[in-house]
Amino acid sequence: MTGPDLRADPRDELATHIPALRAFAISLTRNVTEADDLVQETILKAWGNFDKFLPGSDLRAWLFTILRNTFYSARRKTRREVADPDGLHAGTLVTHPAHDGRLAMADFTRAFDQLSAEHREVLILVGANGYSYEEAAAMMGVATGTAKSRANRARARLCELLGLAEGETVLIPSSSAGAAAPGMGPQAA
């Protein structure tokens, strides 16, 4: 009895092992399509790593090891994945570019600087610092109704300068509070 021919190229023998690889892959995946993909990936990995194959050793065992390791590596990776066939979860994972905030802030600052001193003052007190109309009115030395009126006119003028429609905010709406500029948006009443 003679041993394996050490001069033969193991790539020539690869095709003879595909049926056994496929059967093994089907037993692991329980899905014919996934099994075929797994066999294909195994063959590609083996082909790219034939320099690591020790001539004279068992090619089928080497291929089965590659297939098994590929299967379990993919399982570990997919365990951390979230099933999202409709894309609903992915749609909630939106990150807006950072420059949007800087551009919106630059626009807001230019428009804010065009307001009268009384309008800037009331927006800073009520919108940015969160004081009540009563507290802001006391600080400004005016009636509460005057503070409310100034804040309303200041917001309207600011929206006009920014080119915003009613109810529109400076930034793209997000789930986080404070996305709009101070004194703007639905919470500013």
C-alpha positions as CSV (number, residue, x, y, z in Angstrom):
1,M,0.0,0.0,0.0
2,T,1.3,3.4,-1.0
3,G,0.8,6.8,0.8
4,P,-0.7,9.8,-0.7
5,D,1.1,11.4,-3.7
6,L,2.8,14.4,-2.1
7,R,3.4,15.9,-5.6
8,A,-0.3,16.0,-6.6
9,D,-2.0,19.4,-6.3
10,P,-4.7,19.2,-3.6
11,R,-6.8,21.7,-5.7
12,D,-7.4,19.0,-8.2
13,E,-9.1,16.9,-5.5
14,L,-11.3,19.8,-4.2
15,A,-14.3,19.2,-6.4
16,T,-14.7,15.6,-5.2
17,H,-15.4,16.8,-1.6
18,I,-18.2,19.2,-2.5
19,P,-21.1,16.7,-2.0
20,A,-19.8,15.8,1.5
21,L,-19.2,19.5,2.3
22,R,-22.8,20.3,1.2
23,A,-24.3,17.5,3.3
24,F,-22.4,18.6,6.3
25,A,-23.4,22.3,5.7
26,I,-27.1,21.3,5.4
27,S,-26.9,19.4,8.6
28,L,-25.5,22.5,10.3
29,T,-27.7,25.2,8.8
30,R,-30.9,23.3,8.2
31,N,-31.3,25.4,5.1
32,V,-30.2,24.4,1.6
33,T,-29.6,28.0,0.4
34,E,-27.5,28.9,3.5
35,A,-25.7,25.6,3.1
36,D,-24.7,26.3,-0.5
37,D,-23.4,29.7,0.5
38,L,-21.5,28.2,3.4
39,V,-19.9,25.6,1.0
40,Q,-19.0,28.3,-1.5
41,E,-17.4,30.4,1.3
42,T,-15.5,27.4,2.5
43,I,-14.1,26.6,-1.0
44,L,-13.1,30.3,-1.4
45,K,-11.3,30.3,2.0
46,A,-9.6,26.9,1.2
47,W,-8.5,28.1,-2.2
48,G,-7.0,31.3,-0.8
49,N,-5.2,29.3,2.0
50,F,-3.9,26.3,0.2
51,D,-0.4,27.4,1.1
52,K,-1.3,26.5,4.7
53,F,-2.5,23.0,3.8
54,L,0.0,20.4,4.7
55,P,0.4,18.0,1.7
56,G,-0.2,14.4,2.6
57,S,-2.7,15.3,5.3
58,D,-6.5,14.7,5.1
59,L,-7.9,17.3,2.7
60,R,-11.5,16.5,3.6
61,A,-10.9,17.0,7.3
62,W,-9.2,20.3,6.6
63,L,-12.2,21.4,4.5
64,F,-14.7,20.3,7.1
65,T,-12.8,22.3,9.7
66,I,-12.9,25.4,7.6
67,L,-16.6,24.9,7.0
68,R,-17.4,24.3,10.7
69,N,-15.3,27.3,11.8
70,T,-16.9,29.5,9.1
71,F,-20.4,28.4,10.3
72,Y,-19.8,29.1,14.0
73,S,-18.1,32.4,13.3
74,A,-21.1,33.6,11.3
75,R,-23.4,32.4,14.0
76,R,-21.5,34.4,16.6
77,K,-21.6,37.5,14.4
78,T,-25.3,37.2,13.6
79,R,-26.2,36.6,17.3
80,R,-25.5,40.3,17.8
81,E,-27.6,41.4,14.8
82,V,-31.1,42.6,15.1
83,A,-33.7,41.1,12.7
84,D,-35.2,44.1,10.9
85,P,-36.8,42.9,7.7
86,D,-39.0,46.1,7.3
87,G,-36.2,48.5,8.2
88,L,-38.2,49.9,11.1
89,H,-35.4,49.6,13.6
90,A,-32.8,50.9,11.2
91,G,-35.0,53.9,10.5
92,T,-34.8,54.9,14.2
93,L,-31.0,54.8,14.2
94,V,-30.5,58.0,12.2
95,T,-27.6,60.3,13.1
96,H,-27.8,63.7,11.5
97,P,-24.5,65.2,10.3
98,A,-22.8,67.4,12.9
99,H,-22.6,70.3,10.6
100,D,-26.4,70.7,10.5
101,G,-26.3,72.0,14.1
102,R,-23.4,74.4,13.5
103,L,-25.1,75.8,10.3
104,A,-28.4,76.2,12.1
105,M,-26.8,77.9,15.1
106,A,-24.9,80.3,12.7
107,D,-28.3,81.2,11.0
108,F,-30.0,81.6,14.4
109,T,-27.2,83.8,15.7
110,R,-27.4,86.1,12.7
111,A,-31.2,86.3,13.0
112,F,-31.1,86.8,16.8
113,D,-28.7,89.7,16.4
114,Q,-31.2,91.5,14.2
115,L,-33.9,91.5,16.9
116,S,-34.4,94.6,19.1
117,A,-32.8,94.6,22.5
118,E,-36.2,94.0,24.2
119,H,-36.9,91.0,22.0
120,R,-33.5,89.5,22.6
121,E,-33.9,90.1,26.4
122,V,-37.2,88.4,26.7
123,L,-36.1,85.4,24.6
124,I,-33.0,84.9,26.6
125,L,-34.9,85.1,29.9
126,V,-37.9,83.0,28.9
127,G,-36.6,80.8,26.1
128,A,-33.0,80.2,26.9
129,N,-33.0,80.4,30.7
130,G,-36.4,79.0,31.3
131,Y,-37.8,81.7,33.5
132,S,-41.6,82.0,33.8
133,Y,-43.3,85.0,32.2
134,E,-43.9,86.4,35.6
135,E,-40.3,86.1,36.6
136,A,-39.1,87.6,33.4
137,A,-41.6,90.5,33.6
138,A,-40.3,91.3,37.1
139,M,-36.7,91.2,36.0
140,M,-37.5,93.5,33.0
141,G,-39.7,95.8,35.1
142,V,-42.8,95.3,32.9
143,A,-46.2,93.7,33.3
144,T,-46.6,89.9,32.7
145,G,-48.8,90.6,29.7
146,T,-46.1,92.8,28.2
147,A,-43.5,90.1,28.6
148,K,-45.8,87.5,26.9
149,S,-46.5,89.9,24.1
150,R,-42.8,90.7,23.6
151,A,-41.9,87.0,23.6
152,N,-44.6,86.2,21.1
153,R,-43.5,89.1,18.7
154,A,-39.9,88.2,19.2
155,R,-40.5,84.5,18.2
156,A,-42.6,85.6,15.2
157,R,-39.9,88.0,14.0
158,L,-37.2,85.4,14.6
159,C,-39.1,82.8,12.5
160,E,-39.6,85.4,9.8
161,L,-35.8,86.2,9.7
162,L,-35.0,82.4,9.6
163,G,-37.7,81.8,6.9
164,L,-39.5,79.2,9.1
165,A,-43.1,78.3,8.6
166,E,-45.4,78.0,11.6
167,G,-44.5,75.1,13.8
168,E,-41.2,74.4,11.9
169,T,-38.0,74.2,14.0
170,V,-34.5,75.3,13.1
171,L,-33.1,71.8,13.1
172,I,-34.4,68.5,11.7
173,P,-36.8,67.1,14.3
174,S,-35.3,64.5,16.5
175,S,-36.4,62.5,19.6
176,S,-34.1,64.5,21.9
177,A,-35.4,67.6,23.6
178,G,-33.8,70.9,22.9
179,A,-33.2,70.3,19.2
180,A,-34.6,73.7,18.3
181,A,-33.0,77.0,19.0
182,P,-33.7,78.7,22.4
183,G,-37.2,80.1,22.5
184,M,-38.3,78.3,19.3
185,G,-40.4,75.2,18.6
186,P,-43.6,73.9,20.2
187,Q,-42.5,74.1,23.8
188,A,-42.1,77.9,23.6
189,A,-45.6,79.2,24.4
